[in-house]
Amino acid sequence: MRKGTLKIRNSRPVLLLIFSTILVLTGMPALRAQQRWSEAQANTWYAQQPWPVGADFLPSTAINELEMWQADTFDAATIDRELVWQRASE
C-alpha cells in the first residue's frame, strides 16, 4: 500500500449509509412542509372535535401516578376526601 492512501474494506455498507443519510436529510424539509397544516385546516379540525373530557388527579399521599395504585400505598380515604374537596370547589 502506498503512503497516504486509505483502503476501506467492504466499502459498500459505508457508501450505502452515506447515501441514505444524504437522501434523508435532503428530503426532510419537503416532508415537513407537506405535513404541516395551515391555520385554517387546524381550526377546522379542532372545531369538529368533541369537548375534551378527563381528569388529572393525584392524591397528596402519592408521589406519582404509579404509587397511587400500588397495593401498599393505595389510600382510598385520602382519595375520597380530596375528591369531595374538589366537588365542593366547583
C-alpha positions as CSV (number, residue, x, y, z in Angstrom):
1,M,0.0,0.0,0.0
2,R,1.3,3.4,-0.9
3,K,1.8,6.0,1.7
4,G,-1.1,8.4,2.1
5,T,-3.8,6.1,0.7
6,L,-6.6,4.6,2.7
7,K,-8.1,1.4,1.7
8,I,-11.6,0.6,3.1
9,R,-12.5,-3.0,3.0
10,N,-16.1,-3.7,2.2
11,S,-17.0,-0.1,1.4
12,R,-20.5,-0.9,0.2
13,P,-22.2,-0.6,3.6
14,V,-20.3,2.7,4.3
15,L,-21.4,4.2,0.9
16,L,-24.9,3.0,1.5
17,L,-25.0,4.7,4.9
18,I,-23.7,7.9,3.5
19,F,-26.1,7.9,0.5
20,S,-29.1,7.1,2.7
21,T,-28.2,9.9,5.2
22,I,-27.9,12.4,2.3
23,L,-31.2,11.2,0.9
24,V,-33.0,11.5,4.3
25,L,-31.5,14.9,5.1
26,T,-32.3,16.4,1.7
27,G,-35.9,15.1,1.8
28,M,-36.7,16.3,5.3
29,P,-37.7,19.9,4.7
30,A,-40.1,19.0,1.8
31,L,-41.6,16.3,4.0
32,R,-42.2,18.7,6.9
33,A,-43.7,21.3,4.6
34,Q,-46.3,18.8,3.3
35,Q,-47.2,17.6,6.8
36,R,-47.9,20.9,8.4
37,W,-51.5,22.1,8.3
38,S,-52.5,25.7,7.6
39,E,-54.1,27.6,10.4
40,A,-57.5,27.3,8.8
41,Q,-57.1,23.5,8.4
42,A,-56.1,23.2,12.1
43,N,-59.0,25.3,13.2
44,T,-61.5,23.3,11.1
45,W,-60.2,20.0,12.6
46,Y,-60.3,21.4,16.1
47,A,-63.9,22.7,15.7
48,Q,-65.0,19.1,14.8
49,Q,-63.6,17.6,18.0
50,P,-65.8,16.9,21.0
51,W,-65.2,18.7,24.2
52,P,-62.2,17.1,26.0
53,V,-63.2,15.1,29.0
54,G,-60.9,13.7,31.6
55,A,-59.2,14.3,34.9
56,D,-55.7,14.7,36.2
57,F,-55.8,13.7,39.8
58,L,-53.1,12.6,42.2
59,P,-53.8,12.4,45.9
60,S,-51.5,14.2,48.3
61,T,-50.2,10.9,49.7
62,A,-48.8,9.6,46.4
63,I,-45.5,10.7,44.8
64,N,-46.6,9.7,41.3
65,E,-49.5,8.0,39.4
66,L,-47.9,4.6,39.9
67,E,-47.7,4.9,43.6
68,M,-51.4,5.9,43.7
69,W,-52.5,2.5,42.5
70,Q,-50.0,0.2,44.3
71,A,-51.5,-2.1,46.9
72,D,-49.1,-1.0,49.7
73,T,-49.7,2.7,49.2
74,F,-53.3,2.9,47.9
75,D,-55.1,5.3,50.2
76,A,-58.9,5.3,49.5
77,A,-59.7,7.5,52.4
78,T,-57.4,10.3,51.1
79,I,-58.7,9.9,47.6
80,D,-62.3,10.2,48.6
81,R,-61.7,13.2,50.9
82,E,-59.8,15.1,48.2
83,L,-62.3,14.4,45.5
84,V,-65.1,15.7,47.9
85,W,-63.0,18.9,48.3
86,Q,-62.8,19.2,44.5
87,R,-66.5,18.8,44.1
88,A,-67.1,21.4,46.8
89,S,-64.9,23.9,45.0
90,E,-66.7,23.7,41.6
